[in-house]
């Protein structure tokens, strides 16, 4: 690391000047700079451009030349269940309803807050290692997820999950509201954390709790996030229970609004796609989980063509086995090409948008998802000397189709390094591994 002051004494001051072979800004013009420079001050982006043009304009407390690297905005995971890393590989190769009812829900009923924090900390370590700087989480004991995210230095939006039946946390959905209010207070002055409402799904909650939670989300001006149209089996359940498919059912309750984020959206009709676009609803696409559970392929290209904002999520490690958004980018692109038998479907730039700026739009979190003046300095740097990233013709193509995430060398959040050279800087990895090994022994003893 090179430390010096750049520029003349009359130049504006910045905390850090970063130099990289390539900077992909993901701004409105999708500018890409070769031999790029990023000026950072007070956790935000002050300037970005070519090194020769930008660096001489600033006096920097620190100058850091990252060498042969590709810098991208930090990736945004718009749908995750971080603590389900505890269940990675525990119940594979099963259909959704069997997987949930016979394997996941029985174990979740026994989870302690300490185990939830442990699973979330493992998830944060994994997400940082593959360049994610922000995630939207839906689970139980979300204060523990908040603690893990703070330890790791990540952004998080917290959704305390609730059902229409007693859960490990709440005897009724309404008991959740006080917890959400408490989370809101805990995150009020924290620029890295926010809250959302997280009903599980249309078929596992009541009409009253869906309406009331949406009204509360409106009152508190926060997102409302739900699993929806995840599989044909879910559609069948909704038809049997309510006489409607999931999307029209939510619309009949007044829950299709611009603050709504619907996760999965695999089983959609053309009319439902148009309805989502008309209502301004956002969609969280989780291609790996959808494939692994054999739920189908979401019509992402059709959603984008209709004007729906679509972000990219991993879902939980229990139904994906990975929390790697580079994997999700590749799978998203290839799955749409196969689904439509069109090699031009969901091109690399559209997929990178989903993992960055559209993810920020999904969560209504301004200032992230791009690297441009006035935004926040959340970024990752890929090592371009890795054999799989040579040679380089297109930085965007390389990020979507060639990178696997293991090339991530550096991650900054709010201009502060939180991951570097294989190590999450806030997490004790040896201790984490020992605690996870103990958790595995606990789960073996408590499986139904």
C-alpha positions in Angstrom: 0.0 0.0 0.0 1.3 3.4 -1.0 0.7 6.3 1.3 1.3 9.8 0.2 -0.4 13.1 -0.5 -1.3 13.8 -4.1 -2.1 17.1 -5.8 -1.2 20.6 -4.8 -1.9 22.3 -1.5 -4.9 24.1 -3.1 -6.5 20.9 -4.3 -9.6 19.4 -2.7 -8.8 16.9 0.1 -9.9 13.3 0.0 -9.3 10.4 2.4 -8.4 7.8 -0.3 -7.4 7.7 -3.9 -7.9 4.2 -5.4 -6.2 3.2 -8.7 -7.3 0.1 -10.7 -6.8 -1.3 -14.2 -10.6 -1.0 -14.7 -13.5 0.7 -12.9 -17.0 -0.2 -13.9 -19.1 2.5 -12.4 -22.7 1.2 -13.1 -23.8 4.9 -13.2 -26.7 6.0 -15.5 -24.4 6.1 -18.5 -22.6 2.8 -17.5 -19.2 4.4 -17.8 -16.2 2.2 -17.6 -12.7 3.6 -17.0 -9.5 1.9 -18.0 -6.6 2.8 -15.6 -9.3 4.3 -13.4 -9.3 6.5 -10.3 -11.8 6.7 -7.5 -11.6 9.5 -4.9 -13.3 8.7 -1.6 -14.1 11.1 1.3 -16.2 10.5 4.4 -17.3 7.1 3.2 -18.6 8.5 -0.1 -17.5 8.7 -3.7 -16.1 12.2 -4.4 -15.0 11.6 -8.0 -14.4 8.8 -10.5 -12.6 8.9 -13.8 -9.4 8.1 -15.6 -6.3 8.2 -13.3 -4.4 10.7 -15.5 -7.4 13.1 -15.4 -8.7 12.6 -11.8 -5.8 11.9 -9.5 -4.0 15.3 -10.0 -7.1 17.2 -8.8 -6.9 15.9 -5.2 -4.8 15.8 -2.1 -5.2 12.4 -0.6 -4.3 11.2 2.9 -3.8 7.8 1.3 -3.2 6.6 -2.2 -3.6 3.0 -3.0 -2.7 1.3 -6.3 -4.6 -1.9 -6.6 -2.7 -3.0 -9.7 -4.3 -5.4 -12.1 -7.8 -5.3 -10.7 -11.4 -4.8 -11.9 -13.4 -2.6 -9.5 -17.2 -2.9 -9.4 -19.9 -1.5 -7.1 -20.5 -3.8 -4.1 -23.0 -6.5 -5.0 -26.5 -6.4 -3.4 -28.2 -9.6 -2.3 -31.9 -8.7 -2.4 -33.2 -12.0 -0.9 -31.4 -14.0 1.7 -31.9 -16.0 4.9 -28.4 -15.6 6.2 -28.7 -17.9 9.3 -29.8 -20.8 7.1 -26.1 -21.4 6.4 -26.4 -23.7 9.4 -28.5 -26.0 7.2 -26.2 -26.1 4.2 -26.2 -29.6 2.8 -28.5 -30.9 5.5 -31.6 -31.7 3.3 -30.7 -31.7 -0.4 -32.5 -33.0 -3.5 -36.1 -32.6 -2.1 -39.2 -30.7 -3.4 -40.0 -27.4 -1.7 -42.9 -28.4 0.5 -41.2 -31.6 1.7 -38.0 -29.7 2.3 -39.7 -27.1 4.4 -42.2 -29.1 6.4 -40.2 -32.2 7.2 -36.7 -30.8 7.5 -36.3 -27.1 7.9 -39.3 -25.9 10.0 -38.7 -28.6 12.7 -35.1 -27.6 13.2 -35.9 -23.9 13.1 -38.3 -24.3 16.0 -35.3 -25.3 18.1 -32.9 -22.5 17.0 -31.6 -20.3 19.8 -30.6 -16.6 19.2 -27.0 -17.6 19.6 -27.2 -20.1 16.8 -29.0 -17.5 14.6 -26.1 -15.1 15.1 -23.6 -17.8 14.4 -25.3 -18.7 11.1 -25.6 -15.1 10.1 -21.9 -14.4 10.8 -20.9 -17.4 8.6 -23.1 -16.0 5.9 -21.5 -12.5 6.2 -18.1 -14.0 5.9 -19.2 -15.9 2.8 -20.9 -13.0 1.1 -18.0 -10.7 1.7 -15.6 -13.2 0.2 -17.7 -13.0 -3.1 -18.1 -9.3 -3.1 -21.5 -8.7 -1.6 -21.7 -5.5 0.5 -25.5 -5.4 1.3 -28.1 -8.1 1.9 -31.8 -8.2 2.6 -32.5 -10.8 5.2 -35.7 -12.5 6.3 -35.6 -14.8 9.3 -36.1 -15.0 13.1 -34.1 -13.2 15.9 -33.2 -10.5 13.4 -31.4 -8.5 16.2 -28.8 -11.3 16.0 -28.5 -10.9 12.3 -28.0 -7.2 12.9 -25.2 -7.9 15.3 -23.5 -10.2 12.8 -23.7 -7.7 10.0 -22.2 -5.0 12.3 -19.4 -7.3 13.2 -18.7 -8.0 9.5 -19.2 -4.3 8.5 -21.9 -5.0 5.9 -25.1 -3.2 5.0 -28.3 -5.1 5.9 -32.0 -4.7 5.7 -33.8 -6.8 8.4 -37.1 -8.6 8.0 -38.5 -10.4 11.0 -40.4 -13.3 9.5 -43.9 -14.1 10.5 -46.6 -16.7 9.7 -50.3 -17.3 10.2 -49.4 -19.9 12.8 -47.2 -19.9 15.9 -43.5 -19.6 14.9 -40.2 -19.9 17.0 -40.6 -16.2 17.7 -44.3 -15.2 17.7 -47.5 -16.8 18.9 -49.3 -14.5 16.3 -48.3 -12.2 13.5 -49.2 -9.1 15.6 -46.6 -10.0 18.2 -44.1 -9.3 15.4 -44.9 -5.6 15.1 -43.3 -4.7 18.4 -40.2 -6.5 17.4 -40.1 -4.6 14.1 -40.5 -1.3 15.9 -37.6 -2.3 18.2 -35.5 -3.1 15.2 -36.4 0.2 13.7 -35.2 2.0 16.9 -32.0 0.0 16.9 -31.2 1.0 13.3 -32.5 4.6 13.4 -29.0 6.2 13.5 -27.1 3.5 11.7 -26.3 4.3 8.0 -25.7 0.6 7.3 -28.9 -1.0 8.6 -32.7 -0.7 7.9 -35.8 -2.7 8.5 -38.6 -4.2 6.4 -41.8 -6.3 6.9 -41.4 -9.9 6.0 -44.5 -12.1 5.8 -43.4 -15.6 4.7 -45.8 -16.3 1.8 -49.5 -15.9 0.8 -50.3 -19.5 1.7 -48.6 -19.4 5.2 -50.1 -16.1 6.4 -53.6 -14.7 6.9 -55.3 -12.0 4.8 -55.5 -9.8 7.9 -51.8 -10.0 8.7 -50.9 -9.3 5.1 -53.1 -6.2 5.0 -52.0 -4.9 8.4 -48.3 -5.5 7.7 -48.5 -3.6 4.4 -50.3 -0.7 6.2 -47.5 -0.6 8.8 -44.9 -0.7 6.1 -46.5 2.3 4.5 -46.7 4.1 7.8 -43.0 3.4 8.6 -41.9 4.0 5.0 -40.1 0.7 4.6 -40.1 -2.2 2.2 -42.5 -5.2 2.4 -41.0 -8.4 1.2 -42.7 -11.8 0.6 -42.1 -15.1 -1.1 -44.6 -15.3 -4.0 -45.4 -17.6 -6.9 -42.3 -19.6 -6.0 -43.6 -22.8 -7.5 -46.7 -24.4 -9.2 -47.2 -26.2 -5.8 -47.6 -22.8 -4.1 -50.1 -21.7 -6.8 -52.1 -24.9 -6.2 -52.2 -24.2 -2.5 -53.4 -20.6 -3.0 -56.1 -21.7 -5.4 -57.3 -24.3 -2.9 -57.2 -21.9 0.1 -58.3 -18.6 -1.5 -59.7 -19.4 -5.0 -57.0 -17.2 -6.6 -53.4 -17.5 -7.8 -50.8 -15.8 -5.5 -50.3 -12.5 -7.5 -54.1 -11.7 -8.0 -54.7 -12.7 -4.4 -52.1 -10.2 -3.1 -53.6 -7.6 -5.3 -57.1 -8.2 -3.9 -55.7 -7.4 -0.5 -54.1 -4.2 -1.6 -50.6 -5.6 -1.2 -49.2 -5.0 -4.7 -47.6 -1.6 -4.2 -44.3 0.0 -5.1 -42.8 -0.9 -1.8 -43.5 -4.6 -2.3 -40.7 -7.0 -3.2 -41.9 -10.4 -4.3 -39.2 -13.1 -4.1 -39.0 -15.8 -6.8 -42.0 -15.1 -9.1 -41.5 -18.3 -11.0 -45.1 -19.2 -11.8 -46.4 -16.1 -13.5 -48.9 -15.6 -16.3 -48.6 -12.9 -18.9 -51.4 -11.0 -17.2 -49.7 -11.2 -13.8 -46.4 -9.8 -15.3 -48.4 -6.9 -16.7 -50.1 -6.4 -13.3 -46.7 -6.3 -11.4 -45.5 -3.7 -13.8 -48.6 -1.6 -13.5 -48.4 -1.7 -9.7 -44.7 -0.8 -9.6 -43.9 -4.0 -7.7 -40.2 -5.2 -7.5 -39.0 -8.8 -7.9 -36.1 -10.7 -6.3 -34.8 -13.3 -8.7 -33.1 -16.4 -7.1 -32.1 -18.6 -10.0 -29.9 -21.2 -8.2 -32.5 -21.9 -5.5 -35.3 -22.1 -8.1 -33.3 -24.6 -10.1 -32.2 -26.7 -7.1 -35.7 -27.1 -5.8 -37.0 -27.7 -9.4 -39.5 -24.9 -9.0 -38.9 -23.6 -12.5 -37.4 -20.6 -14.2 -38.7 -17.1 -13.5 -39.6 -15.1 -16.6 -37.0 -12.4 -15.9 -36.6 -11.1 -19.4 -40.3 -10.7 -19.8 -40.5 -8.9 -16.4 -37.7 -6.5 -17.5 -39.3 -5.9 -20.8 -42.5 -5.0 -19.0 -40.6 -2.5 -16.9 -40.5 -4.4 -13.6 -37.4 -3.7 -11.4 -35.7 -7.1 -10.8 -32.8 -7.6 -8.3 -30.8 -10.7 -7.7 -30.8 -12.9 -4.6 -29.3 -16.1 -3.3 -32.1 -17.3 -1.1 -30.7 -19.3 1.9 -27.7 -21.6 1.8 -30.1 -24.5 2.7 -31.8 -24.3 -0.7 -28.9 -23.0 -2.7 -25.8 -24.2 -0.8 -24.0 -20.9 -1.8 -24.4 -17.2 -1.1 -22.3 -16.2 -4.1 -23.8 -13.5 -6.3 -21.3 -14.1 -9.1 -22.8 -17.6 -9.4 -26.3 -16.1 -9.4 -25.3 -13.7 -12.2 -24.0 -16.5 -14.4 -27.0 -18.7 -13.7 -29.5 -15.9 -14.3 -28.1 -15.1 -17.7 -27.8 -18.7 -18.8 -31.2 -19.8 -17.5 -33.0 -17.1 -19.5 -31.1 -18.0 -22.7 -32.2 -21.6 -22.2 -35.7 -20.8 -21.2 -36.3 -18.6 -24.3 -33.9 -20.4 -26.6 -32.4 -17.0 -27.3 -28.7 -16.3 -26.8 -29.4 -12.6 -26.7 -31.8 -12.9 -23.7 -30.6 -11.3 -20.5 -27.3 -10.0 -21.6 -24.3 -9.4 -19.3 -25.0 -5.7 -18.7 -28.6 -6.4 -17.7 -27.5 -9.1 -15.2 -24.8 -6.8 -13.7 -27.5 -4.2 -13.3 -29.6 -6.7 -11.4 -26.8 -7.4 -9.0 -26.0 -3.7 -8.4 -28.2 -0.7 -9.3 -31.4 -2.6 -9.7 -30.8 -4.3 -6.4 -30.5 -0.9 -4.8 -33.8 0.1 -6.5 -35.5 -3.0 -5.2 -34.6 -2.2 -1.7 -35.2 1.6 -2.2 -31.7 2.2 -0.9 -30.3 5.3 -2.6 -26.5 5.9 -2.9 -25.5 2.3 -3.4 -25.3 0.0 -6.5 -23.1 2.4 -8.5 -19.8 4.3 -8.1 -20.5 7.9 -8.9 -20.1 11.3 -7.1 -22.5 11.6 -4.3 -22.9 7.9 -3.8 -21.4 5.7 -1.1 -18.1 4.0 -1.5 -19.2 0.3 -1.5 -17.0 -1.7 -3.9 -15.2 -4.8 -4.6 -11.9 -5.4 -6.5 -11.4 -8.6 -8.6 -7.9 -9.9 -9.2 -7.4 -9.8 -13.0 -4.2 -11.9 -12.7 -6.4 -14.9 -12.0 -6.0 -17.4 -14.9 -9.8 -17.5 -15.5 -10.0 -13.8 -16.0 -7.3 -13.7 -18.7 -7.4 -12.3 -21.4 -9.8 -9.4 -20.9 -11.9 -7.9 -23.7 -15.0 -6.7 -21.9 -14.9 -6.0 -18.1 -18.7 -6.4 -17.8 -18.6 -9.8 -19.7 -15.7 -10.9 -17.5 -17.6 -10.1 -14.3 -20.8 -11.9 -15.3 -19.6 -14.9 -17.3 -16.0 -15.6 -16.2 -15.6 -14.5 -12.6 -16.6 -17.0 -9.9 -16.1 -14.7 -6.9 -13.0 -16.3 -5.6 -11.0 -13.6 -7.3 -12.3 -10.9 -4.9 -9.3 -9.3 -3.3 -10.7 -6.3 -1.6 -14.2 -5.1 -0.4 -15.0 -1.7 1.0 -18.2 -0.6 2.7 -18.6 3.2 3.3 -15.0 3.6 2.1 -13.7 1.2 4.8 -11.9 -2.1 4.1 -14.0 -5.0 5.4 -12.5 -7.9 3.4 -8.9 -8.1 2.1 -6.8 -10.9 0.6 -9.0 -13.8 1.7 -9.9 -12.5 5.2 -13.0 -10.7 6.5 -11.4 -8.2 8.7 -14.0 -8.1 11.4 -14.5 -11.8 11.8 -12.4 -14.4 13.7 -12.5 -17.2 11.1 -10.8 -19.9 13.2 -13.2 -19.3 16.1 -16.1 -19.2 13.6 -15.1 -22.6 12.2 -15.0 -24.1 15.7 -18.4 -22.8 16.7 -19.9 -24.0 13.4 -18.5 -27.5 14.1 -20.2 -27.5 17.5 -23.5 -26.3 15.8 -23.3 -29.3 13.4 -23.1 -31.7 16.4 -26.1 -29.9 18.0 -28.2 -30.3 14.8 -27.3 -34.0 14.6 -28.7 -34.4 18.1 -31.9 -32.4 17.5 -33.1 -33.5 14.1 -36.7 -34.7 14.1 
